[in-house]
Amino acid sequence: MKHTRVPTPRTVLTGAALVVALTAATLTLKTAEAAPAKAPDPPTATAAGQRAKGISSTLGADGAGAYYDAKHRKLIVNVTTEAAAAKARAAGAEARVVKHSLASLDAARATLKRQATIPGTSWGMDPRINKVVINADRTVRGAKLAQLKRVAAALGDRAVLRRSTGTLRPLIAGGDAIWGTRARCSLGFNVTRGGQPYFLTAGHCTNAVRSWSATQGGEEIAVTEAGTFPGDDYGIVKYTAAGIVHPGQVDLYNGGMQSITRAGDPIVGQKVQRSGGSTHVHDGDVIALEVTANYQEGAVDGLIQATICAEAGDSGGSLFEGDTALGLTSGGRGDCSAGGVTYYQPVREALEKTGAQLG
């Protein structure tokens, strides 16, 4: 186990170990003789995600997901017909005609849910390859692996099965950050509810801990009020100590802090950052949404998957881009030495279901 200096309660509550993530182009009218108006400027990832939602609602059954090409700053929308492609282009996106509709891929995920909910597996739709990507960790073997292979094969070219040397697990363990008697995690976003100060963290953390402190064995600063895990993975904790500083910021662990002013929805291809009490700040790309992770404790649906490492104690920490809160660290495979992938509870859902607001 790594040992690090435990910060004071005030420092913890203003850093990621305890504040971990609380974290159209203008077209000028021309005369008839003027050149045609230029196409909309390339969107940011946030704008692309918003635009993708609007386009998808107009495409209906002909839509097949979307993703963001960060290198070229393009929104790519998958469609199954040329007519739908024309609609997507008219709405300012680049269209790509693919084989499998979103409904077909959703049906594949439903089949996996019914027939292959096996601990150590996860799956999510990757719009870049128009398939459901199934991952199985090293604990999936023997009859369980054979079962998974049969189900995957029956899905044909809608799915691809990949193996991982890491173990899928919630990232909870003893160490530093925010402490309970049986576990330590990382604070996600500072929030308010009913005018009172709270913070969000992972649900598997709040399931394990009722009373929280800023140091191991320290005085209580907050108590768990509610949490959900498995199914979802979020919990809300109420501050009980007076005089606690709880800003809406993420500790960048370089002397700087990132203010968090809003919650957003990520898009595949978006570049994001994660901050946590164990391994601090790391970055990567969103590679799948609406992911199912089958932990030993049960399945969690609707997760964000990203190419970012994390380790024990990072659970509950923030996923963000700039001033936008995106998720709470749930679990992952691998570590920050060999590399890995991580899964995140969408923060917007956590805010809506707890009735909390960022701040």
Secondary structure as UniProt FT lines:
FT   HELIX           9..13
FT   HELIX           16..19
FT   TURN            20..21
FT   TURN            32..33
FT   HELIX           45..59
FT   HELIX           60..62
FT   STRAND          63..69
FT   TURN            70..73
FT   STRAND          74..79
FT   HELIX           82..90
FT   TURN            91..92
FT   STRAND          94..97
FT   HELIX           102..115
FT   TURN            119..120
FT   STRAND          121..126
FT   TURN            127..130
FT   STRAND          131..136
FT   TURN            138..139
FT   HELIX           142..154
FT   HELIX           156..158
FT   STRAND          159..163
FT   STRAND          169..170
FT   STRAND          178..179
FT   STRAND          184..185
FT   STRAND          190..193
FT   TURN            194..195
FT   STRAND          196..201
FT   HELIX           203..208
FT   STRAND          211..213
FT   TURN            216..217
FT   STRAND          220..228
FT   STRAND          234..239
FT   TURN            242..243
FT   STRAND          249..251
FT   STRAND          257..259
FT   STRAND          262..263
FT   TURN            268..269
FT   STRAND          271..276
FT   TURN            277..279
FT   STRAND          280..295
FT   TURN            296..297
FT   STRAND          298..306
FT   TURN            312..313
FT   TURN            315..316
FT   STRAND          318..321
FT   TURN            322..323
FT   STRAND          324..335
FT   TURN            336..338
FT   STRAND          339..346
FT   HELIX           347..354
FT   STRAND          357..358
//
